[in-house]
Amino acid sequence: MSNKSGDDSQPIRAGFIGCGTIASSIASGLANPNHTEFLSQNSLVLSSIHVTRRSESRSSQLKQSYPNVVTVCETAKE
C-alpha cells in the first residue's frame, strides 16, 4: 500500500475512545515530530489520530499541538 507521498510506508491511523492520561500520552508520542524518524525507519507514516472529546482539556491540547494530525470527534461513531 502506498501513502500520499508515493513510497511504500504503511500509514498509521490511530483512534482513541476517550482522551485520558494514557490515550493522550500515546497520541502525543505518535504525533511528536521526533518520532517521525523512528516510524520512517520501520516503513510507517502517521496518517491521522482521532480522539473523542471526553476530556475537553486534553483533547483540545492535542488538537492545538498537532493540528495536522489530530481530529477531535464528538462521539466514537464519528
Biopython code that builds the backbone (N, CA, C, O; Angstrom):
import numpy as np
from Bio.PDB.StructureBuilder import StructureBuilder

atoms = [
    (1, "MET", "N", (0.843, -1.177, 0.000)),
    (1, "MET", "CA", (0.000, 0.000, 0.000)),
    (1, "MET", "C", (0.881, 1.230, 0.000)),
    (1, "MET", "O", (1.793, 1.342, 0.819)),
    (2, "SER", "N", (0.623, 2.136, -0.892)),
    (2, "SER", "CA", (1.377, 3.376, -0.950)),
    (2, "SER", "C", (0.599, 4.478, -0.259)),
    (2, "SER", "O", (-0.631, 4.510, -0.300)),
    (3, "ASN", "N", (1.335, 5.385, 0.380)),
    (3, "ASN", "CA", (0.677, 6.520, 1.002)),
    (3, "ASN", "C", (0.704, 7.708, 0.057)),
    (3, "ASN", "O", (1.099, 7.566, -1.100)),
    (4, "LYS", "N", (0.295, 8.870, 0.527)),
    (4, "LYS", "CA", (0.203, 10.059, -0.304)),
    (4, "LYS", "C", (1.543, 10.459, -0.911)),
    (4, "LYS", "O", (1.576, 11.020, -2.006)),
    (5, "SER", "N", (2.642, 10.182, -0.224)),
    (5, "SER", "CA", (3.941, 10.607, -0.727)),
    (5, "SER", "C", (4.482, 9.654, -1.774)),
    (5, "SER", "O", (5.525, 9.925, -2.370)),
    (6, "GLY", "N", (3.787, 8.524, -2.017)),
    (6, "GLY", "CA", (4.185, 7.618, -3.082)),
    (6, "GLY", "C", (5.189, 6.568, -2.669)),
    (6, "GLY", "O", (5.592, 5.764, -3.510)),
    (7, "ASP", "N", (5.611, 6.530, -1.427)),
    (7, "ASP", "CA", (6.538, 5.478, -1.018)),
    (7, "ASP", "C", (5.757, 4.276, -0.493)),
    (7, "ASP", "O", (4.527, 4.269, -0.528)),
    (8, "ASP", "N", (6.467, 3.263, -0.009)),
    (8, "ASP", "CA", (5.812, 2.041, 0.441)),
    (8, "ASP", "C", (5.554, 2.007, 1.944)),
    (8, "ASP", "O", (5.321, 0.934, 2.500)),
    (9, "SER", "N", (5.589, 3.146, 2.605)),
    (9, "SER", "CA", (5.326, 3.196, 4.037)),
    (9, "SER", "C", (3.868, 2.871, 4.329)),
    (9, "SER", "O", (2.967, 3.259, 3.585)),
    (10, "GLN", "N", (3.658, 2.163, 5.407)),
    (10, "GLN", "CA", (2.307, 1.814, 5.839)),
    (10, "GLN", "C", (1.757, 2.932, 6.717)),
    (10, "GLN", "O", (2.414, 3.340, 7.674)),
    (11, "PRO", "N", (0.569, 3.432, 6.410)),
    (11, "PRO", "CA", (0.002, 4.513, 7.219)),
    (11, "PRO", "C", (-0.532, 4.001, 8.554)),
    (11, "PRO", "O", (-1.106, 2.915, 8.637)),
    (12, "ILE", "N", (-0.334, 4.794, 9.575)),
    (12, "ILE", "CA", (-0.907, 4.515, 10.889)),
    (12, "ILE", "C", (-2.091, 5.457, 11.069)),
    (12, "ILE", "O", (-1.948, 6.677, 10.978)),
    (13, "ARG", "N", (-3.250, 4.884, 11.321)),
    (13, "ARG", "CA", (-4.451, 5.647, 11.647)),
    (13, "ARG", "C", (-4.877, 5.179, 13.033)),
    (13, "ARG", "O", (-5.373, 4.064, 13.201)),
    (14, "ALA", "N", (-4.678, 6.038, 14.016)),
    (14, "ALA", "CA", (-4.965, 5.670, 15.401)),
    (14, "ALA", "C", (-6.235, 6.357, 15.876)),
    (14, "ALA", "O", (-6.530, 7.484, 15.479)),
    (15, "GLY", "N", (-6.971, 5.679, 16.715)),
    (15, "GLY", "CA", (-8.180, 6.248, 17.297)),
    (15, "GLY", "C", (-8.283, 5.890, 18.762)),
    (15, "GLY", "O", (-7.946, 4.777, 19.165)),
    (16, "PHE", "N", (-8.747, 6.833, 19.554)),
    (16, "PHE", "CA", (-8.881, 6.620, 20.993)),
    (16, "PHE", "C", (-10.265, 7.047, 21.439)),
    (16, "PHE", "O", (-10.693, 8.171, 21.179)),
    (17, "ILE", "N", (-10.961, 6.147, 22.110)),
    (17, "ILE", "CA", (-12.243, 6.489, 22.716)),
    (17, "ILE", "C", (-11.916, 7.023, 24.092)),
    (17, "ILE", "O", (-11.426, 6.305, 24.963)),
    (18, "GLY", "N", (-12.195, 8.279, 24.264)),
    (18, "GLY", "CA", (-11.767, 8.964, 25.473)),
    (18, "GLY", "C", (-10.395, 9.568, 25.230)),
    (18, "GLY", "O", (-9.701, 9.203, 24.281)),
    (19, "CYS", "N", (-10.025, 10.460, 26.065)),
    (19, "CYS", "CA", (-8.730, 11.111, 25.897)),
    (19, "CYS", "C", (-8.164, 11.384, 27.288)),
    (19, "CYS", "O", (-7.914, 12.529, 27.664)),
    (20, "GLY", "N", (-7.970, 10.308, 28.036)),
    (20, "GLY", "CA", (-7.428, 10.435, 29.380)),
    (20, "GLY", "C", (-5.909, 10.473, 29.360)),
    (20, "GLY", "O", (-5.297, 10.750, 28.329)),
    (21, "THR", "N", (-5.326, 10.199, 30.476)),
    (21, "THR", "CA", (-3.873, 10.268, 30.633)),
    (21, "THR", "C", (-3.145, 9.326, 29.680)),
    (21, "THR", "O", (-2.198, 9.732, 29.006)),
    (22, "ILE", "N", (-3.578, 8.084, 29.623)),
    (22, "ILE", "CA", (-2.879, 7.096, 28.789)),
    (22, "ILE", "C", (-3.083, 7.391, 27.307)),
    (22, "ILE", "O", (-2.115, 7.420, 26.547)),
    (23, "ALA", "N", (-4.323, 7.610, 26.886)),
    (23, "ALA", "CA", (-4.595, 7.874, 25.475)),
    (23, "ALA", "C", (-3.883, 9.139, 24.997)),
    (23, "ALA", "O", (-3.306, 9.149, 23.910)),
    (24, "SER", "N", (-3.920, 10.196, 25.794)),
    (24, "SER", "CA", (-3.267, 11.437, 25.367)),
    (24, "SER", "C", (-1.755, 11.279, 25.324)),
    (24, "SER", "O", (-1.098, 11.892, 24.482)),
    (25, "SER", "N", (-1.193, 10.472, 26.211)),
    (25, "SER", "CA", (0.255, 10.224, 26.188)),
    (25, "SER", "C", (0.664, 9.433, 24.945)),
    (25, "SER", "O", (1.668, 9.747, 24.306)),
    (26, "ILE", "N", (-0.107, 8.421, 24.609)),
    (26, "ILE", "CA", (0.198, 7.628, 23.408)),
    (26, "ILE", "C", (0.039, 8.495, 22.158)),
    (26, "ILE", "O", (0.894, 8.468, 21.272)),
    (27, "ALA", "N", (-1.041, 9.255, 22.085)),
    (27, "ALA", "CA", (-1.275, 10.122, 20.931)),
    (27, "ALA", "C", (-0.163, 11.156, 20.789)),
    (27, "ALA", "O", (0.304, 11.416, 19.680)),
    (28, "SER", "N", (0.260, 11.742, 21.894)),
    (28, "SER", "CA", (1.353, 12.727, 21.856)),
    (28, "SER", "C", (2.645, 12.087, 21.382)),
    (28, "SER", "O", (3.387, 12.677, 20.597)),
    (29, "GLY", "N", (2.909, 10.892, 21.855)),
    (29, "GLY", "CA", (4.118, 10.190, 21.430)),
    (29, "GLY", "C", (4.117, 9.884, 19.944)),
    (29, "GLY", "O", (5.136, 10.047, 19.272)),
    (30, "LEU", "N", (2.978, 9.440, 19.428)),
    (30, "LEU", "CA", (2.872, 9.150, 17.995)),
    (30, "LEU", "C", (2.998, 10.415, 17.149)),
    (30, "LEU", "O", (3.647, 10.407, 16.103)),
    (31, "ALA", "N", (2.377, 11.497, 17.605)),
    (31, "ALA", "CA", (2.345, 12.727, 16.818)),
    (31, "ALA", "C", (3.606, 13.570, 16.942)),
    (31, "ALA", "O", (3.833, 14.465, 16.129)),
    (32, "ASN", "N", (4.410, 13.300, 17.931)),
    (32, "ASN", "CA", (5.628, 14.092, 18.152)),
    (32, "ASN", "C", (6.540, 14.013, 16.934)),
    (32, "ASN", "O", (6.874, 12.917, 16.484)),
    (33, "PRO", "N", (6.947, 15.158, 16.397)),
    (33, "PRO", "CA", (7.825, 15.156, 15.216)),
    (33, "PRO", "C", (9.116, 14.365, 15.408)),
    (33, "PRO", "O", (9.666, 13.846, 14.437)),
    (34, "ASN", "N", (9.600, 14.266, 16.623)),
    (34, "ASN", "CA", (10.816, 13.485, 16.888)),
    (34, "ASN", "C", (10.602, 11.994, 16.647)),
    (34, "ASN", "O", (11.572, 11.251, 16.499)),
    (35, "HIS", "N", (9.363, 11.551, 16.606)),
    (35, "HIS", "CA", (9.024, 10.145, 16.403)),
    (35, "HIS", "C", (8.965, 9.781, 14.919)),
    (35, "HIS", "O", (8.960, 8.603, 14.563)),
    (36, "THR", "N", (8.922, 10.791, 14.067)),
    (36, "THR", "CA", (8.800, 10.583, 12.620)),
    (36, "THR", "C", (9.932, 9.729, 12.066)),
    (36, "THR", "O", (9.696, 8.845, 11.243)),
    (37, "GLU", "N", (11.155, 9.986, 12.511)),
    (37, "GLU", "CA", (12.307, 9.223, 12.008)),
    (37, "GLU", "C", (12.190, 7.746, 12.377)),
    (37, "GLU", "O", (12.471, 6.875, 11.554)),
    (38, "PHE", "N", (11.777, 7.464, 13.615)),
    (38, "PHE", "CA", (11.602, 6.078, 14.051)),
    (38, "PHE", "C", (10.559, 5.379, 13.183)),
    (38, "PHE", "O", (10.771, 4.256, 12.728)),
    (39, "LEU", "N", (9.433, 6.053, 12.958)),
    (39, "LEU", "CA", (8.383, 5.461, 12.125)),
    (39, "LEU", "C", (8.902, 5.195, 10.717)),
    (39, "LEU", "O", (8.660, 4.129, 10.151)),
    (40, "SER", "N", (9.610, 6.159, 10.160)),
    (40, "SER", "CA", (10.147, 6.027, 8.810)),
    (40, "SER", "C", (11.111, 4.846, 8.696)),
    (40, "SER", "O", (11.080, 4.107, 7.713)),
    (41, "GLN", "N", (11.952, 4.675, 9.689)),
    (41, "GLN", "CA", (12.909, 3.563, 9.691)),
    (41, "GLN", "C", (12.196, 2.214, 9.703)),
    (41, "GLN", "O", (12.765, 1.200, 9.297)),
    (42, "ASN", "N", (10.963, 2.207, 10.164)),
    (42, "ASN", "CA", (10.171, 0.980, 10.237)),
    (42, "ASN", "C", (9.078, 0.939, 9.175)),
    (42, "ASN", "O", (8.093, 0.213, 9.308)),
    (43, "SER", "N", (9.267, 1.732, 8.116)),
    (43, "SER", "CA", (8.335, 1.788, 6.973)),
    (43, "SER", "C", (6.913, 2.142, 7.394)),
    (43, "SER", "O", (5.947, 1.579, 6.880)),
    (44, "LEU", "N", (6.793, 3.075, 8.330)),
    (44, "LEU", "CA", (5.499, 3.542, 8.802)),
    (44, "LEU", "C", (5.421, 5.056, 8.654)),
    (44, "LEU", "O", (6.445, 5.739, 8.659)),
    (45, "VAL", "N", (4.226, 5.570, 8.525)),
    (45, "VAL", "CA", (3.994, 7.009, 8.493)),
    (45, "VAL", "C", (2.677, 7.283, 9.221)),
    (45, "VAL", "O", (1.692, 6.572, 9.022)),
    (46, "LEU", "N", (2.667, 8.308, 10.059)),
    (46, "LEU", "CA", (1.454, 8.645, 10.793)),
    (46, "LEU", "C", (0.488, 9.367, 9.867)),
    (46, "LEU", "O", (0.805, 10.428, 9.329)),
    (47, "SER", "N", (-0.679, 8.791, 9.687)),
    (47, "SER", "CA", (-1.694, 9.361, 8.814)),
    (47, "SER", "C", (-2.648, 10.257, 9.604)),
    (47, "SER", "O", (-2.884, 11.404, 9.227)),
    (48, "SER", "N", (-3.197, 9.729, 10.701)),
    (48, "SER", "CA", (-4.148, 10.515, 11.487)),
    (48, "SER", "C", (-4.333, 9.914, 12.871)),
    (48, "SER", "O", (-4.092, 8.730, 13.105)),
    (49, "ILE", "N", (-4.768, 10.775, 13.772)),
    (49, "ILE", "CA", (-5.147, 10.356, 15.120)),
    (49, "ILE", "C", (-6.516, 10.971, 15.403)),
    (49, "ILE", "O", (-6.697, 12.182, 15.274)),
    (50, "HIS", "N", (-7.468, 10.139, 15.785)),
    (50, "HIS", "CA", (-8.795, 10.606, 16.161)),
    (50, "HIS", "C", (-9.000, 10.324, 17.644)),
    (50, "HIS", "O", (-8.742, 9.216, 18.114)),
    (51, "VAL", "N", (-9.460, 11.324, 18.372)),
    (51, "VAL", "CA", (-9.773, 11.163, 19.795)),
    (51, "VAL", "C", (-11.182, 11.691, 20.041)),
    (51, "VAL", "O", (-11.628, 12.615, 19.361)),
    (52, "THR", "N", (-11.881, 11.107, 21.009)),
    (52, "THR", "CA", (-13.180, 11.652, 21.375)),
    (52, "THR", "C", (-12.977, 12.741, 22.409)),
    (52, "THR", "O", (-11.974, 12.774, 23.122)),
    (53, "ARG", "N", (-13.936, 13.614, 22.471)),
    (53, "ARG", "CA", (-13.842, 14.789, 23.330)),
    (53, "ARG", "C", (-14.274, 14.453, 24.767)),
    (53, "ARG", "O", (-15.032, 15.210, 25.372)),
    (54, "ARG", "N", (-13.818, 13.373, 25.292)),
    (54, "ARG", "CA", (-14.221, 13.006, 26.655)),
    (54, "ARG", "C", (-13.558, 13.912, 27.678)),
    (54, "ARG", "O", (-14.207, 14.365, 28.621)),
    (55, "SER", "N", (-12.280, 14.179, 27.500)),
    (55, "SER", "CA", (-11.577, 15.142, 28.348)),
    (55, "SER", "C", (-11.310, 16.374, 27.484)),
    (55, "SER", "O", (-10.377, 16.392, 26.682)),
    (56, "GLU", "N", (-12.130, 17.388, 27.657)),
    (56, "GLU", "CA", (-12.049, 18.597, 26.831)),
    (56, "GLU", "C", (-10.651, 19.210, 26.843)),
    (56, "GLU", "O", (-10.136, 19.598, 25.794)),
    (57, "SER", "N", (-10.041, 19.300, 28.007)),
    (57, "SER", "CA", (-8.726, 19.957, 28.083)),
    (57, "SER", "C", (-7.654, 19.155, 27.348)),
    (57, "SER", "O", (-6.838, 19.730, 26.629)),
    (58, "ARG", "N", (-7.649, 17.848, 27.520)),
    (58, "ARG", "CA", (-6.623, 17.028, 26.859)),
    (58, "ARG", "C", (-6.840, 16.947, 25.355)),
    (58, "ARG", "O", (-5.891, 17.076, 24.582)),
    (59, "SER", "N", (-8.064, 16.739, 24.942)),
    (59, "SER", "CA", (-8.323, 16.632, 23.504)),
    (59, "SER", "C", (-8.041, 17.965, 22.805)),
    (59, "SER", "O", (-7.491, 17.978, 21.704)),
    (60, "SER", "N", (-8.406, 19.067, 23.421)),
    (60, "SER", "CA", (-8.133, 20.387, 22.830)),
    (60, "SER", "C", (-6.639, 20.672, 22.754)),
    (60, "SER", "O", (-6.158, 21.244, 21.775)),
    (61, "GLN", "N", (-5.916, 20.274, 23.781)),
    (61, "GLN", "CA", (-4.465, 20.494, 23.783)),
    (61, "GLN", "C", (-3.792, 19.659, 22.683)),
    (61, "GLN", "O", (-2.875, 20.141, 22.018)),
    (62, "LEU", "N", (-4.234, 18.428, 22.492)),
    (62, "LEU", "CA", (-3.685, 17.595, 21.421)),
    (62, "LEU", "C", (-3.944, 18.231, 20.057)),
    (62, "LEU", "O", (-3.045, 18.296, 19.218)),
    (63, "LYS", "N", (-5.166, 18.698, 19.836)),
    (63, "LYS", "CA", (-5.520, 19.325, 18.564)),
    (63, "LYS", "C", (-4.680, 20.585, 18.338)),
    (63, "LYS", "O", (-4.227, 20.839, 17.221)),
    (64, "GLN", "N", (-4.476, 21.360, 19.382)),
    (64, "GLN", "CA", (-3.679, 22.581, 19.273)),
    (64, "GLN", "C", (-2.211, 22.261, 19.010)),
    (64, "GLN", "O", (-1.558, 22.954, 18.230)),
    (65, "SER", "N", (-1.691, 21.226, 19.649)),
    (65, "SER", "CA", (-0.271, 20.865, 19.499)),
    (65, "SER", "C", (0.025, 20.202, 18.163)),
    (65, "SER", "O", (1.103, 20.400, 17.602)),
    (66, "TYR", "N", (-0.919, 19.416, 17.642)),
    (66, "TYR", "CA", (-0.703, 18.647, 16.410)),
    (66, "TYR", "C", (-1.892, 18.817, 15.460)),
    (66, "TYR", "O", (-2.586, 17.844, 15.165)),
    (67, "PRO", "N", (-2.135, 20.040, 14.979)),
    (67, "PRO", "CA", (-3.342, 20.311, 14.188)),
    (67, "PRO", "C", (-3.422, 19.567, 12.857)),
    (67, "PRO", "O", (-4.519, 19.355, 12.339)),
    (68, "ASN", "N", (-2.300, 19.174, 12.306)),
    (68, "ASN", "CA", (-2.318, 18.483, 11.009)),
    (68, "ASN", "C", (-2.579, 16.990, 11.126)),
    (68, "ASN", "O", (-2.793, 16.312, 10.122)),
    (69, "VAL", "N", (-2.563, 16.477, 12.359)),
    (69, "VAL", "CA", (-2.696, 15.031, 12.557)),
    (69, "VAL", "C", (-3.919, 14.679, 13.401)),
    (69, "VAL", "O", (-4.598, 13.690, 13.125)),
    (70, "VAL", "N", (-4.201, 15.473, 14.415)),
    (70, "VAL", "CA", (-5.249, 15.136, 15.390)),
    (70, "VAL", "C", (-6.611, 15.702, 14.980)),
    (70, "VAL", "O", (-6.738, 16.872, 14.619)),
    (71, "THR", "N", (-7.615, 14.841, 15.049)),
    (71, "THR", "CA", (-9.006, 15.240, 14.857)),
    (71, "THR", "C", (-9.758, 14.892, 16.127)),
    (71, "THR", "O", (-9.658, 13.771, 16.625)),
    (72, "VAL", "N", (-10.506, 15.843, 16.649)),
    (72, "VAL", "CA", (-11.315, 15.612, 17.844)),
    (72, "VAL", "C", (-12.745, 15.324, 17.396)),
    (72, "VAL", "O", (-13.356, 16.116, 16.678)),
    (73, "CYS", "N", (-13.264, 14.185, 17.829)),
    (73, "CYS", "CA", (-14.621, 13.751, 17.471)),
    (73, "CYS", "C", (-15.549, 13.909, 18.669)),
    (73, "CYS", "O", (-15.140, 13.732, 19.816)),
    (74, "GLU", "N", (-16.786, 14.238, 18.388)),
    (74, "GLU", "CA", (-17.767, 14.371, 19.471)),
    (74, "GLU", "C", (-18.158, 13.020, 20.048)),
    (74, "GLU", "O", (-18.386, 12.892, 21.251)),
    (75, "THR", "N", (-18.236, 12.003, 19.177)),
    (75, "THR", "CA", (-18.631, 10.669, 19.628)),
    (75, "THR", "C", (-17.721, 9.632, 19.002)),
    (75, "THR", "O", (-16.985, 9.924, 18.059)),
    (76, "ALA", "N", (-17.774, 8.436, 19.523)),
    (76, "ALA", "CA", (-16.958, 7.332, 18.972)),
    (76, "ALA", "C", (-17.474, 6.879, 17.605)),
    (76, "ALA", "O", (-16.739, 6.231, 16.860)),
    (77, "LYS", "N", (-18.702, 7.203, 17.266)),
    (77, "LYS", "CA", (-19.280, 6.804, 15.976)),
    (77, "LYS", "C", (-18.687, 7.578, 14.809)),
    (77, "LYS", "O", (-18.748, 7.126, 13.665)),
    (78, "GLU", "N", (-18.111, 8.746, 15.093)),
    (78, "GLU", "CA", (-17.513, 9.549, 14.027)),
    (78, "GLU", "C", (-16.294, 8.835, 13.554)),
    (78, "GLU", "O", (-15.609, 9.315, 12.651)),
]
sb = StructureBuilder()
sb.init_structure("model")
sb.init_model(0)
sb.init_chain("A")
sb.init_seg("    ")
for serial, (resi, resn, name, xyz) in enumerate(atoms, 1):
    if name == "N":
        sb.init_residue(resn, " ", resi, " ")
    sb.init_atom(name, np.array(xyz, "f"), 0.0, 1.0, " ", f" {name:<3s}", serial, name[0])
structure = sb.get_structure()
